[in-house]
Amino acid sequence: MDKDNIIKYAPIIIVVLSIIFQWNLFVTPEKLEIKHREILKDVSSTYSTKEQYDDLKTQLSAMQQKIDKMYEILTSKG
């Protein structure tokens, strides 16, 4: 590129760069890390982990077995 083209397009380049910086179109690593932590916090407060789900499932299964035993005892006596 020659000097004339640079001078010709310099105002457009300056406007585009100022819009980019003014609207924060590029994210800094610090802002990205903060947003990542916010997302992880929201997800952990809303959803359960696979381990928690498996523990709950085994507890419910044990409760169902106990209820079935109680039902069998009640129906066999009557």
Secondary structure, 3 states (H helix, E strand, C coil): CCHHHHHHHHHHHHHHHHHHHHCCCCCCHHHHHHHHHHHHHHHHHHCCCHHHHHHHHHHHHHHHHHHHHHHHHHHHHC
